[in-house]
Amino acid sequence: MRKFILLLLILNSIFFENSFSQINNASVILNSIYKKSLLAKDYSASAHIKVDLPFLKMLPINATIYFKQKDNFKIDSKSIAILPRQSFNQLSRMLENPSTYSSMIQSVELIRNIQTTVISVIPLSDTSDLILGKLWIDIDKKLVLKSQLTTKNNGTILTEYFYGYNAEFGLPDQLIFTVDIKKFKIPKSVSIDINNSSSDKVKKEKTGKIFITLTNYKINKGIDESEFKQNPKEK
Amino acid sequence: MFLKSVYNECLKIASKPRSYIGVGAITLIIGVILFAMKVDGMTYISFITAPFEQSLSFVGEILNGNLMAFIILQMLIIHIPLLIAFVTGDLISGEGAMGTIRMILTKPISRTGILLSKYVAGCLYTLGVLMWMALIAIFVGKIMFGTGDLMVLNSDGLTIIQAKDVGIRFIYGFSVAYLALVMIATLSLTFSCFSDNSIGPIVSTMGLIILFTIIGTLDVPVFAKLQPFLFTTHMAAWRNFFEDPIPYEKIKTSIVVLTGHIILLLSIAIYKFNKKDILS
């Protein structure tokens, strides 16, 4: 399947002039994005998480997130928080080693009135969790404005990035994750609410969103590795 | 005189060994549940979270004292009626079986007064059992598991209630659960008025609960019009307090139906007890 997609992309690219230079440009752009992500060696931030999924009812919660290169991530929350499995460092992990994927410029699109270059990323290894990645990149500012990652284990998640004061580090002020919910099924066997029939709303709605607003960034202030010991609370 | 009679009935309930079967059983069951959850609680949690975990991750203390109290209430509310009926089903028929009812009726208090004093004592016993359950479920649960947000699985999805809102919902939930148990106590007391032995009212009460539960869950049109009026349909009304938003109209309907049943059954019990021939 992956090879087929790769073949399609290559066939598609031969209709364009300078196809090889496009492939090269894609790699250069992704490399510049990855290098920018390395500017923040560590950071912490306050997160306001609002979940809007049809099968889930919960009030917004506050949490604190911690990150340290290269893949230490922790979230501290007194409340129960729900996050997409592909969340904060999935993108930089994907772009970490250019020899593991093939990339190609697909098109140019406008996102929030900003011209973005759409780059497809396909891993070269069959064992990779990633099946296909699609990134919408503002080349001038070297920022990812939107990403769509399809993985074997976690399905497809569309992420929109909104930047503010910390754009120079490639750190967003807000993330909006769009999650495909049509595959979620409520296990009725563990629900004893026998007098309630299932709501049609859950069946009709196909997607849900998770909004994460990040404030109070503390960048490159130094976070001890011991802070990132396995978080037993996370499931 | 009425209060003295209630006090006497309370003493009678307290002096019977069967009154402690319920309390002991609840303590044992809750102990077993808490132990099992402490040892292997995350497996139980994974039944709830598994369908969502492909794309989502849950962060925070899901397995906490509030969840334990909810699970215990959910499990035991099905079995507590039997433990309540053990005592309240014996209130009149037990006196008949022992031959003491004639002596009670010599007291300077009306038959209705005697029945109501027994009924009030039965309701107080029910309250005591429920309070005991709440006490060990919530407090021991919180000591063992700590506190945190409550994650409830309903038929249409998950509801996560913040820890600060859980306490008041438990108070309301236990109140409606108490009303449902009082309804069971009234039912068994009414059966007790028709019988001269204790087993009959207890078995009849449980039999009726089982019958109505089956009718309530059978998804056939012939029972559809009947289901809203069955008391068993409203016995899980306490659970509505753990939905978001809280369906107040539904709860109100359940309270009205349960209260209606209580008034009707108590009226039947009073009528029967007043007309009852005391032959023993």
Interface residues (C-beta under 8 A of the other chain):
Chain A: P54 F55 L56 K57 M58 L59 I61 A63 I75 S77 K78 S79 I80 A81 I82 L83 P84 R85 S87 N153 N154 G155 I157 V179 D180 K183 F184 K185 I186 P187 K188 S189 V190 S191 I192 D193 I194 N195 N196 S197 S198 S199 K201 V202 N231 K233 E234 K235
Chain B: M42 I45 S46 F47 I48 T49 A50 P51 F52 E53 Q54 S55 L56 S57 F58 V59 G60 E61 I62 Q74 G148 D149 M151 L153 N154 S155 D156 G157 L158 T159 I160 I161 Q162 A163 G216 T217 T233 A236 R239 E243 D244
